[in-house]
Amino acid sequence: MPSTPATTPDFEARHGFTGGSGQNQLNPIFAREGEATDFPLDEIPRGESLPGTAYQVVHDEAMLDGNARLNLATFVGTWMDPFAQKLYADTADKNMVDKDEYPQTAAIETRCWKMLAKLWNAPDAPDAPGTTGAIGTSTIGSSEACMLGGLALKRRWQHARRAAGLSTEKPNLVLSSAVQVCWEKFCNYWDVEPRYVPITDEHRVLDGHDLDKYVDENTIGVVAIMGVTYTGMYEPVAEIAAALDRIQTQTGLDVPIHVDGASGAMIAPFLQPDLVWDFRLERVASISTSAHKYGLVYPGLGWVIWRTVDDLPSDLVFDVTYLGGHMPSFALNFSRPGAQVLLQYYLFLRLGWEGYYKVQKASQDVAVYLSQAIGAMPAFDLWNDGTDIPVFAWQLAKGHTDKWNLSHLSERLRLKGWLVPAYPMPDDLSDLVVQRIVVRNGLSRNLAESLVQDITDAVAHLDALESPMPLDGQVTAFTH
Ligand SMILES: Cc1ncc(COP(=O)(O)O)c(C=O)c1O
């Protein structure tokens, strides 16, 4: 069924969409050429079309993507308030890389990463008490931020090895088998051997156990994840740091940590302020986050911060001119949107610490409500409960049924518009399939109650089947 036309003749007249043919006078607009006919899909159309027509066609196709707010698979923000939307529209033309042309946006970027450095307890500069000794930058998301964090680890290790006259042929990075795919890419693109520590039922996250079997003189660093993508659980950064301290005592190897705080770095400071995971731990050299996850900004924005300027080797940093002076730049991209940085600053001012606390707490309350309701259903066993980041996963209770699996439940929930993915866990638990919910700002308690009802109904339907659901064509893969 067509949606309400997003533009009206009045809107079009006010915005100068007057077209020569008079077609824009037609009402309903779906009868226009282009809407009543067809656009080619794989070549640029020969002629022009009215802006209202092109708008409506693109708008309607995007509508087929479904409702982003019901997408419980994504960590990425799907709601911002009307002031943020206005600011976004006002500043969509700014290119973040043009620091000389948009010096105020550049200054705001610096303010933002300094605020984050403080939030993550970076030490002051030794020669300037009260000012941060950290250095940071915005990125397009956590993936770029992790690449930059990883590159700095690699370059520091190379410098130290060369200075000692040692080989730099075989760098390796130690990380959990449950890392997000950006770390596999980092290792692949920059020729670093990934040393995956498998997760098991006993060690559900990387916790420092057996770390000495993976770390050696070629280890550029260890990645600790605050909010594992598969389940939302925190890796205990302090325990990983303590294991590395023991390794240093025994072997002399001084191995730094990069914290991939894609989600958790914007949750833990508010909801678990006493948890020590950040620059309070000396071993933590750098921290990254996705501003577009629990930073609450629309995609794509991320941040990465190094504890001190020495943790970011200067030969990775380029100089850009800025206000007639110079500004350090470390990035993979050149051009990228500046508006998101302004949106982040808007949120820091708008919400402050207390506002962030309230928003994150509301998401966590909904996650805990949902995990309790789902955990109480006989069909399921919880894997975790959403009290780290507001994300949790569950598995099918052993022996509950042989007629359906979690992918069937996922398909059934799609009928109601909910996207709740089911997927296998990584090594060594790849036989285990879990289902996960990511609670974000905008999933209200009321919506969550509807979801519980829909899950209850779906399970009742599946349990009542007389024969097993077919398994052919089931999609069990999910991109993390
Ligand atoms: C732990 C972790 N690291 C990195 C990423 C990549 O983040 P982005 O999508 O911002 O590039 C994700 C995304 O889900 C993640 O969960």
Ligand as a Chemical Component Dictionary entry (heavy atoms), coordinates in Angstrom:
data_LIG
# 
_chem_comp.id                   LIG 
_chem_comp.type                 NON-POLYMER 
_chem_comp.pdbx_formal_charge   0 
_chem_comp.three_letter_code    LIG 
# 
loop_
_chem_comp_atom.comp_id 
_chem_comp_atom.atom_id 
_chem_comp_atom.alt_atom_id 
_chem_comp_atom.type_symbol 
_chem_comp_atom.charge 
_chem_comp_atom.model_Cartn_x 
_chem_comp_atom.model_Cartn_y 
_chem_comp_atom.model_Cartn_z 
_chem_comp_atom.pdbx_ordinal 
LIG C1 C1 C 0 33.050 -4.666 19.982 1  
LIG C2 C2 C 0 32.897 -3.991 18.643 2  
LIG N1 N1 N 0 33.973 -3.470 18.034 3  
LIG C3 C3 C 0 33.891 -2.832 16.845 4  
LIG C4 C4 C 0 32.676 -2.709 16.193 5  
LIG C5 C5 C 0 32.613 -1.993 14.865 6  
LIG O1 O1 O 0 31.930 -0.801 15.061 7  
LIG P1 P1 P 0 31.489 0.203  13.886 8  
LIG O2 O2 O 0 30.241 -0.389 13.337 9  
LIG O3 O3 O 0 31.272 1.484  14.616 10 
LIG O4 O4 O 0 32.595 0.282  12.893 11 
LIG C6 C6 C 0 31.529 -3.251 16.786 12 
LIG C7 C7 C 0 30.210 -3.167 16.112 13 
LIG O5 O5 O 0 29.236 -3.756 16.508 14 
LIG C8 C8 C 0 31.634 -3.892 18.048 15 
LIG O6 O6 O 0 30.554 -4.414 18.671 16 
# 
loop_
_chem_comp_bond.comp_id 
_chem_comp_bond.atom_id_1 
_chem_comp_bond.atom_id_2 
_chem_comp_bond.value_order 
_chem_comp_bond.pdbx_ordinal 
LIG C1 C2 SING 1  
LIG C2 N1 SING 2  
LIG C2 C8 DOUB 3  
LIG N1 C3 DOUB 4  
LIG C3 C4 SING 5  
LIG C4 C5 SING 6  
LIG C4 C6 DOUB 7  
LIG C5 O1 SING 8  
LIG O1 P1 SING 9  
LIG P1 O2 DOUB 10 
LIG P1 O3 SING 11 
LIG P1 O4 SING 12 
LIG C6 C7 SING 13 
LIG C6 C8 SING 14 
LIG C7 O5 DOUB 15 
LIG C8 O6 SING 16 
# 
